[in-house]
Amino acid sequence: MVADLIRGEEVLKALDILKYNPKEASGRLEKLLKSAIANWEMKNEGQKPEEHYLYVKEIRVDSASMLKRYQPAPQGRAHRIRKRSNHVTLYIDSKENK
């Protein structure tokens, strides 16, 4: 749900959205977006993201491997615990100056 909020938005606006969103995932996506911006700055030395109108081109959240555990339950039973994880793919791009 948090990824849908920033899809297609400009990078600085997306950072603001993630900063003030109360959901737990927003903090992790904010860190990922900052990392993507830093990677873009490393590739394009001497250029600023504000001048190139960077935006979130694509963001995907896919399921990853799942840790399966068992927890003891009453009367000799066992409850299954599934610890889920996911993969997040984030692409940023610059818009053409018109």
C-alpha positions as CSV (number, residue, x, y, z in Angstrom):
1,M,0.0,0.0,0.0
2,V,2.9,2.4,0.8
3,A,4.6,1.6,-2.6
4,D,1.4,2.7,-4.4
5,L,1.6,6.1,-2.7
6,I,4.9,7.0,-4.3
7,R,4.7,5.3,-7.7
8,G,5.1,8.0,-10.4
9,E,5.8,10.8,-7.9
10,E,8.8,13.1,-8.0
11,V,11.6,12.0,-5.7
12,L,11.5,14.9,-3.3
13,K,7.7,14.7,-3.0
14,A,7.9,10.9,-2.5
15,L,10.4,11.5,0.4
16,D,8.0,13.9,2.0
17,I,5.1,11.4,1.7
18,L,7.2,8.6,3.2
19,K,8.5,10.8,6.0
20,Y,5.1,11.7,7.3
21,N,3.3,8.4,6.7
22,P,2.7,6.5,10.0
23,K,3.0,3.0,8.5
24,E,6.1,0.9,9.4
25,A,7.0,0.2,5.8
26,S,7.3,3.9,5.0
27,G,10.6,4.2,7.0
28,R,12.1,1.3,5.1
29,L,11.1,2.6,1.7
30,E,12.4,6.0,2.6
31,K,15.8,4.5,3.4
32,L,15.7,2.6,0.0
33,L,14.7,5.8,-1.9
34,K,17.5,7.8,-0.3
35,S,19.9,5.0,-1.3
36,A,18.6,5.1,-4.9
37,I,19.2,8.9,-5.0
38,A,22.7,8.5,-3.6
39,N,23.4,5.9,-6.3
40,W,22.1,8.2,-9.0
41,E,24.4,11.0,-7.6
42,M,27.4,8.7,-7.7
43,K,26.8,7.8,-11.4
44,N,26.1,11.4,-12.4
45,E,28.8,13.4,-10.6
46,G,28.4,17.1,-10.3
47,Q,24.7,17.0,-11.1
48,K,21.9,17.6,-8.7
49,P,18.7,15.6,-8.5
50,E,16.6,18.7,-8.2
51,E,17.7,19.9,-11.7
52,H,16.9,16.7,-13.5
53,Y,13.3,16.2,-12.1
54,L,13.9,12.7,-10.9
55,Y,10.8,10.6,-10.3
56,V,9.9,7.1,-9.2
57,K,9.7,5.3,-12.5
58,E,8.8,1.8,-11.1
59,I,8.5,0.2,-7.7
60,R,7.6,-3.4,-7.1
61,V,7.2,-5.4,-4.0
62,D,7.5,-9.2,-4.6
63,S,7.4,-12.0,-2.1
64,A,10.6,-13.7,-1.1
65,S,11.5,-16.9,0.8
66,M,9.5,-17.8,3.9
67,L,10.9,-19.1,7.1
68,K,8.6,-21.9,8.4
69,R,8.7,-22.7,12.1
70,Y,6.5,-24.5,14.6
71,Q,5.4,-23.3,18.0
72,P,4.2,-25.7,20.7
73,A,0.5,-25.6,21.4
74,P,-1.7,-27.2,24.0
75,Q,-2.6,-30.9,24.0
76,G,0.5,-31.9,22.0
77,R,-0.3,-29.8,19.0
78,A,1.9,-27.5,17.0
79,H,1.0,-24.2,15.3
80,R,2.8,-23.2,12.1
81,I,4.6,-19.8,12.1
82,R,5.4,-18.3,8.7
83,K,7.9,-15.5,8.8
84,R,7.4,-13.7,5.5
85,S,9.9,-11.5,3.8
86,N,9.9,-9.6,0.5
87,H,12.0,-8.0,-2.3
88,V,11.5,-4.4,-3.2
89,T,12.7,-3.1,-6.6
90,L,12.9,0.6,-7.1
91,Y,13.8,2.5,-10.3
92,I,14.2,6.2,-10.6
93,D,14.5,8.2,-13.8
94,S,14.7,11.8,-14.9
95,K,12.0,13.6,-16.9
96,E,12.9,15.5,-20.0
97,N,13.0,19.3,-19.8
98,K,10.1,20.6,-21.9
